[in-house]
Amino acid sequence: MSSTTVLPLSHRPVRTATPAPAALPPSAFDATLDATYETHRRFQHGAFAEPCPTCHVSAGEFCLTRRSVHAARRLAHRVRGAQADPFSRMARKAC
């Protein structure tokens, strides 16, 4: 039998990160969200690459609702991405 002593582990609570909206004051969070949407719109990333079938704005334009992308526009973007090239999606998952 071994004479090794077992030391107890300290049980400290794990701290979790605070969500972004709680970490930033409302005005800073609003500015961050506006800048993010503007960047996506300007470079036609994500759903902003599709025309909106709900409010009929062209690709690269904001939906008529403030700080919102209509569900039909997001769905159109997902459908186009799924039809584009299934191999590249599988390759991305493998990496």
KAKA-V871424 format. One record per residue. N is the residue number from 1. RES is the residue in three letters. SS is DSSP state (helix for helix, strand for strand, loop for the rest). PHI is phi in whole degrees, 0 to 359 (* if undefined). BURIAL is I if it has 16 or more other C-alpha atoms within 10 Angstrom, else O. Layout:
BEGIN
N | RES | SS | PHI | BURIAL
N | RES | SS | PHI | BURIAL
END
This chain:
BEGIN
1 | MET | loop | * | O
2 | SER | loop | 273 | O
3 | SER | loop | 260 | O
4 | THR | loop | 287 | O
5 | THR | loop | 268 | O
6 | VAL | loop | 257 | O
7 | LEU | loop | 268 | O
8 | PRO | loop | 288 | O
9 | LEU | loop | 276 | O
10 | SER | loop | 283 | O
11 | HIS | loop | 252 | O
12 | ARG | loop | 265 | O
13 | PRO | loop | 293 | O
14 | VAL | loop | 275 | O
15 | ARG | loop | 274 | O
16 | THR | loop | 254 | O
17 | ALA | loop | 289 | O
18 | THR | loop | 279 | O
19 | PRO | loop | 300 | O
20 | ALA | helix | 304 | O
21 | PRO | helix | 299 | O
22 | ALA | helix | 280 | O
23 | ALA | helix | 281 | O
24 | LEU | loop | 254 | O
25 | PRO | loop | 295 | O
26 | PRO | helix | 306 | O
27 | SER | helix | 293 | O
28 | ALA | helix | 290 | O
29 | PHE | helix | 294 | O
30 | ASP | helix | 299 | O
31 | ALA | helix | 295 | O
32 | THR | helix | 296 | O
33 | LEU | helix | 296 | O
34 | ASP | helix | 298 | O
35 | ALA | helix | 295 | O
36 | THR | helix | 295 | O
37 | TYR | helix | 296 | I
38 | GLU | helix | 296 | I
39 | THR | helix | 295 | O
40 | HIS | helix | 297 | I
41 | ARG | helix | 295 | I
42 | ARG | helix | 299 | O
43 | PHE | loop | 261 | O
44 | GLN | loop | 53 | O
45 | HIS | loop | 266 | O
46 | GLY | helix | 61 | O
47 | ALA | helix | 293 | I
48 | PHE | helix | 288 | I
49 | ALA | helix | 279 | I
50 | GLU | loop | 249 | I
51 | PRO | loop | 290 | I
52 | CYS | loop | 272 | I
53 | PRO | loop | 286 | O
54 | THR | loop | 277 | O
55 | CYS | loop | 255 | O
56 | HIS | loop | 62 | O
57 | VAL | loop | 268 | O
58 | SER | loop | 281 | O
59 | ALA | loop | 298 | I
60 | GLY | loop | 87 | I
61 | GLU | loop | 244 | I
62 | PHE | loop | 288 | I
63 | CYS | loop | 293 | I
64 | LEU | loop | 290 | O
65 | THR | loop | 272 | O
66 | ARG | loop | 287 | O
67 | ARG | loop | 53 | O
68 | SER | loop | 212 | O
69 | VAL | loop | 244 | I
70 | HIS | loop | 299 | I
71 | ALA | helix | 299 | O
72 | ALA | helix | 294 | I
73 | ARG | helix | 290 | I
74 | ARG | helix | 296 | I
75 | LEU | helix | 295 | O
76 | ALA | helix | 299 | I
77 | HIS | helix | 293 | I
78 | ARG | helix | 294 | O
79 | VAL | helix | 295 | O
80 | ARG | helix | 296 | O
81 | GLY | helix | 294 | O
82 | ALA | helix | 289 | O
83 | GLN | helix | 273 | O
84 | ALA | helix | 297 | O
85 | ASP | loop | 203 | O
86 | PRO | helix | 297 | O
87 | PHE | helix | 294 | O
88 | SER | helix | 294 | O
89 | ARG | helix | 294 | O
90 | MET | helix | 291 | O
91 | ALA | helix | 293 | O
92 | ARG | helix | 295 | O
93 | LYS | helix | 292 | O
94 | ALA | helix | 286 | O
95 | CYS | loop | 281 | O
END
